Amino acid sequence: QVQLVESGGGLVQAGGSLRLSCTASGTIFSINNMAWYRQPPGKQRELVAVITRSGVPTYASFVKGRFTITRDNAKNTMYLQMNSLKPEDTAVYYCNANLPYAGSTENYWGQGTQVTVSS
């Protein structure tokens, strides 16, 4: 009974900034890796960034230093700070989280938040 809810999406002009949030709720003792994915219109879902429980990030090459992924374990929340946004960043952004389950790992997805960058 774990749910992930994204927020912070919206419409922004090229060069602007947005901060996305993903909060997990339900029966949670700990969360392993968390990640942001995105799906542009008409394209497949792609990985944006991943962060370990200890806060070590990994980024897709197209971020080019523009995005920063962070997390607050006390709040079961992950963030994506997006700066210098480009029209090609337009996509539905999804939260992903791995949680321990029965000695292994279970994967959860949020329902997504729309980010639209105008030119």
LODRENPA-296687 format. One record per residue (C-alpha): residue in one letter; x, z, y. Coordinates in pm, whole numbers, plus 50000, padded with zeros to 5 digits. Each point is the difference from the previous one (the first is absolute). Example, Ala and Ser with C-alpha at 12.3 -4.5 7.8 and 13.67 -1.06 7.14 Angstrom:
# residues 2
+---------+-------+-------+-------+
! drenlum !     u !     w !     v !
+---------+-------+-------+-------+
!       A ! 51230 ! 50780 ! 49550 !
!       S ! 50137 ! 49934 ! 50344 !
+---------+-------+-------+-------+
***
This chain:
# residues 119
+---------+-------+-------+-------+
! drenlum !     u !     w !     v !
+---------+-------+-------+-------+
!       Q ! 50000 ! 50000 ! 50000 !
!       V ! 50250 ! 49876 ! 50258 !
!       Q ! 49908 ! 49786 ! 50299 !
!       L ! 50222 ! 49822 ! 50252 !
!       V ! 49862 ! 49918 ! 50345 !
!       E ! 50181 ! 49780 ! 50252 !
!       S ! 49944 ! 50009 ! 50374 !
!       G ! 50156 ! 49872 ! 50320 !
!       G ! 49944 ! 49628 ! 49964 !
!       G ! 49861 ! 49788 ! 50279 !
!       L ! 50059 ! 49711 ! 50237 !
!       V ! 50322 ! 49985 ! 50198 !
!       Q ! 50188 ! 49736 ! 50198 !
!       A ! 50332 ! 49863 ! 49882 !
!       G ! 50278 ! 50238 ! 50091 !
!       G ! 49774 ! 50302 ! 49981 !
!       S ! 50003 ! 50298 ! 49765 !
!       L ! 49773 ! 50172 ! 49751 !
!       R ! 50037 ! 50304 ! 49778 !
!       L ! 49825 ! 49998 ! 49664 !
!       S ! 49917 ! 50316 ! 49807 !
!       C ! 49915 ! 50057 ! 49635 !
!       T ! 49864 ! 50335 ! 49888 !
!       A ! 49952 ! 50101 ! 49637 !
!       S ! 49727 ! 50244 ! 49903 !
!       G ! 49863 ! 50150 ! 49683 !
!       T ! 50179 ! 50178 ! 49718 !
!       I ! 50361 ! 49972 ! 50117 !
!       F ! 50296 ! 50212 ! 49901 !
!       S ! 50265 ! 49751 ! 50107 !
!       I ! 50044 ! 49632 ! 50085 !
!       N ! 50293 ! 49792 ! 49883 !
!       N ! 50082 ! 49669 ! 50173 !
!       M ! 49765 ! 49870 ! 50267 !
!       A ! 49998 ! 49644 ! 50130 !
!       W ! 49840 ! 49762 ! 50246 !
!       Y ! 49891 ! 49654 ! 49887 !
!       R ! 49832 ! 49727 ! 50200 !
!       Q ! 49795 ! 49691 ! 49924 !
!       P ! 49987 ! 49724 ! 50265 !
!       P ! 49694 ! 49773 ! 50002 !
!       G ! 50011 ! 49758 ! 49708 !
!       K ! 50324 ! 50144 ! 49862 !
!       Q ! 50105 ! 50241 ! 49726 !
!       R ! 50064 ! 50368 ! 50056 !
!       E ! 50361 ! 50084 ! 50090 !
!       L ! 50203 ! 50319 ! 50022 !
!       V ! 50082 ! 50117 ! 50353 !
!       A ! 50182 ! 50329 ! 49944 !
!       V ! 50032 ! 50282 ! 49748 !
!       I ! 50102 ! 50362 ! 50048 !
!       T ! 50101 ! 50261 ! 49743 !
!       R ! 49871 ! 50355 ! 49996 !
!       S ! 50325 ! 50114 ! 50162 !
!       G ! 49958 ! 49747 ! 50281 !
!       V ! 50238 ! 49721 ! 49901 !
!       P ! 49859 ! 49665 ! 50126 !
!       T ! 50039 ! 49642 ! 49883 !
!       Y ! 49876 ! 49704 ! 50208 !
!       A ! 49912 ! 49639 ! 49943 !
!       S ! 50240 ! 49763 ! 50172 !
!       F ! 49737 ! 49866 ! 50241 !
!       V ! 49971 ! 50342 ! 50168 !
!       K ! 50331 ! 49932 ! 50181 !
!       G ! 50019 ! 50354 ! 50133 !
!       R ! 49655 ! 49984 ! 50159 !
!       F ! 49814 ! 50231 ! 49760 !
!       T ! 50066 ! 50360 ! 49901 !
!       I ! 49843 ! 50173 ! 49700 !
!       T ! 49973 ! 50380 ! 49995 !
!       R ! 49805 ! 50266 ! 49815 !
!       D ! 49883 ! 50358 ! 50042 !
!       N ! 49973 ! 50160 ! 49659 !
!       A ! 49824 ! 50309 ! 50133 !
!       K ! 49719 ! 49773 ! 50124 !
!       N ! 50011 ! 49754 ! 49707 !
!       T ! 50032 ! 49731 ! 50264 !
!       M ! 50216 ! 49690 ! 50042 !
!       Y ! 50051 ! 49803 ! 50321 !
!       L ! 50116 ! 49654 ! 50098 !
!       Q ! 50118 ! 49960 ! 50358 !
!       M ! 49987 ! 49630 ! 50086 !
!       N ! 50175 ! 49879 ! 50314 !
!       S ! 50061 ! 49653 ! 50145 !
!       L ! 49706 ! 49865 ! 49805 !
!       K ! 49975 ! 49628 ! 49933 !
!       P ! 49698 ! 49782 ! 49916 !
!       E ! 50138 ! 49960 ! 49647 !
!       D ! 49958 ! 50376 ! 49954 !
!       T ! 49623 ! 49944 ! 49997 !
!       A ! 49872 ! 50127 ! 49665 !
!       V ! 49805 ! 50267 ! 49822 !
!       Y ! 50241 ! 50289 ! 49949 !
!       Y ! 49961 ! 50207 ! 49685 !
!       C ! 50127 ! 50345 ! 49908 !
!       N ! 50141 ! 50060 ! 49652 !
!       A ! 50098 ! 50330 ! 49840 !
!       N ! 50135 ! 50112 ! 49664 !
!       L ! 49903 ! 50343 ! 49871 !
!       P ! 50105 ! 50193 ! 49690 !
!       Y ! 49747 ! 49986 ! 49717 !
!       A ! 50034 ! 50123 ! 49642 !
!       G ! 50379 ! 49987 ! 50012 !
!       S ! 49999 ! 49647 ! 50141 !
!       T ! 49883 ! 49828 ! 50322 !
!       E ! 49662 ! 49882 ! 50128 !
!       N ! 49964 ! 49742 ! 50277 !
!       Y ! 49744 ! 50012 ! 50284 !
!       W ! 49901 ! 49756 ! 50274 !
!       G ! 49821 ! 50039 ! 50328 !
!       Q ! 49730 ! 49759 ! 50114 !
!       G ! 50211 ! 49852 ! 50279 !
!       T ! 50001 ! 49983 ! 50378 !
!       Q ! 49997 ! 49677 ! 50200 !
!       V ! 50287 ! 49923 ! 50238 !
!       T ! 49955 ! 49699 ! 50226 !
!       V ! 50277 ! 49886 ! 50236 !
!       S ! 49904 ! 49743 ! 50261 !
!       S ! 50238 ! 49755 ! 50162 !
+---------+-------+-------+-------+
***
